[in-house]
């Protein structure tokens, strides 16, 4: 009996862990498709951006830092010149507010976990909260 309980606990614990990984993997996969369709033309296939025009998405504080700031950029766009590691980028980024909360979460989770980046996932609830604040 004791072995059965321990085996069940191990299975539940393992399944929960794997489900969490699968959830992130699914979000990253959906985000990759969105990135390829919406973001890649400016930020490039490797996330390197275009010098003096479109900023890179590789290990920058914009990508790896405050998720609220990153979500806001997607929802409102960005028309300010941006400085990243001594380089300035001036091409305006159009807002992507037409995307659903899940889609924004997915594409940001992809970006935050691609191109050498490793950061926590963005959740649809986080996008929903930021969207509500900026209305």
Legacy VTK file of the C-alpha trace (Angstrom):
# vtk DataFile Version 3.0
C-alpha trace
ASCII
DATASET POLYDATA
POINTS 135 float
0.000 0.000 0.000
2.748 2.394 0.978
4.572 1.745 -2.307
1.350 2.381 -4.241
0.843 5.729 -2.533
4.451 6.743 -3.154
4.206 5.622 -6.791
0.990 7.612 -7.224
2.577 10.695 -5.640
5.588 10.356 -7.910
3.361 9.974 -10.969
1.246 12.996 -10.050
4.311 15.084 -9.295
6.009 14.055 -12.506
2.879 14.551 -14.568
2.348 18.028 -13.143
5.918 18.959 -13.962
5.707 17.607 -17.470
2.351 19.292 -18.048
3.916 22.608 -17.055
6.761 22.034 -19.475
4.370 21.011 -22.217
2.303 24.132 -21.604
5.383 26.333 -22.016
6.492 24.340 -25.043
3.064 24.789 -26.642
3.162 28.533 -25.926
6.645 28.805 -27.445
5.535 26.847 -30.529
2.486 29.071 -31.067
4.621 32.147 -30.411
7.158 31.085 -33.019
4.441 31.027 -35.697
3.249 34.497 -34.649
6.838 35.786 -34.603
7.439 34.463 -38.110
4.232 36.071 -39.404
4.344 39.415 -37.589
7.734 40.221 -36.070
10.400 38.586 -38.200
10.363 41.112 -41.030
11.664 43.790 -38.658
13.488 41.834 -35.955
14.881 39.215 -38.393
14.907 35.430 -38.267
17.683 35.384 -35.639
16.215 38.170 -33.471
19.194 40.367 -34.330
17.154 43.312 -35.616
18.421 45.794 -38.182
21.216 48.224 -37.226
19.991 51.743 -36.405
16.414 50.761 -37.303
14.916 47.777 -35.449
16.394 46.687 -32.104
17.692 43.213 -31.435
15.757 40.859 -29.183
18.867 39.024 -28.021
19.611 39.233 -24.292
18.418 42.821 -23.876
16.828 44.306 -20.772
13.725 45.054 -22.847
13.210 41.342 -23.491
14.551 39.826 -20.283
13.425 42.546 -17.898
10.060 43.871 -16.777
7.285 41.896 -18.455
4.813 44.750 -17.955
7.016 47.089 -19.993
7.407 44.488 -22.741
3.661 43.798 -22.887
2.982 47.543 -23.016
5.312 47.921 -26.004
3.361 45.266 -27.900
-0.005 46.780 -26.991
0.853 50.453 -27.578
3.738 50.256 -30.000
6.902 52.294 -29.583
7.698 55.568 -31.323
10.683 56.619 -29.232
14.312 56.181 -30.147
15.669 53.234 -28.154
19.229 52.819 -26.890
20.503 49.268 -26.450
24.133 48.665 -25.539
25.222 52.009 -26.978
23.353 51.595 -30.269
20.267 53.641 -31.130
17.223 52.319 -32.965
14.642 54.681 -34.421
12.162 52.741 -36.553
8.681 53.023 -34.975
7.063 49.775 -33.866
3.335 49.634 -34.593
0.983 48.512 -31.827
-0.173 44.913 -31.901
-3.280 45.450 -29.752
-5.380 43.463 -32.224
-3.694 40.297 -30.956
-5.500 38.316 -28.272
-4.025 38.087 -24.777
-2.988 34.469 -25.423
-1.263 35.439 -28.681
0.727 38.237 -27.036
1.675 35.898 -24.191
2.765 33.255 -26.699
4.906 35.506 -28.887
6.570 37.118 -25.871
7.196 33.729 -24.279
8.801 32.651 -27.566
11.019 35.748 -27.716
11.964 35.483 -24.026
13.053 31.868 -24.605
14.695 32.070 -28.036
17.789 33.685 -29.545
19.832 32.665 -26.485
17.307 34.210 -24.082
16.048 32.341 -21.037
13.271 34.007 -19.041
9.937 33.204 -17.461
6.858 32.753 -19.586
4.358 35.558 -20.108
0.874 34.513 -19.044
-2.364 35.658 -20.714
-3.544 36.992 -17.335
-0.509 39.308 -17.246
-1.366 40.635 -20.701
-5.008 41.095 -19.690
-3.989 43.089 -16.598
-1.696 45.407 -18.595
-4.320 45.855 -21.309
-6.879 46.882 -18.668
-4.466 49.433 -17.146
-3.595 51.183 -20.394
-7.135 51.543 -21.755
LINES 1 136
135 0 1 2 3 4 5 6 7 8 9 10 11 12 13 14 15 16 17 18 19 20 21 22 23 24 25 26 27 28 29 30 31 32 33 34 35 36 37 38 39 40 41 42 43 44 45 46 47 48 49 50 51 52 53 54 55 56 57 58 59 60 61 62 63 64 65 66 67 68 69 70 71 72 73 74 75 76 77 78 79 80 81 82 83 84 85 86 87 88 89 90 91 92 93 94 95 96 97 98 99 100 101 102 103 104 105 106 107 108 109 110 111 112 113 114 115 116 117 118 119 120 121 122 123 124 125 126 127 128 129 130 131 132 133 134
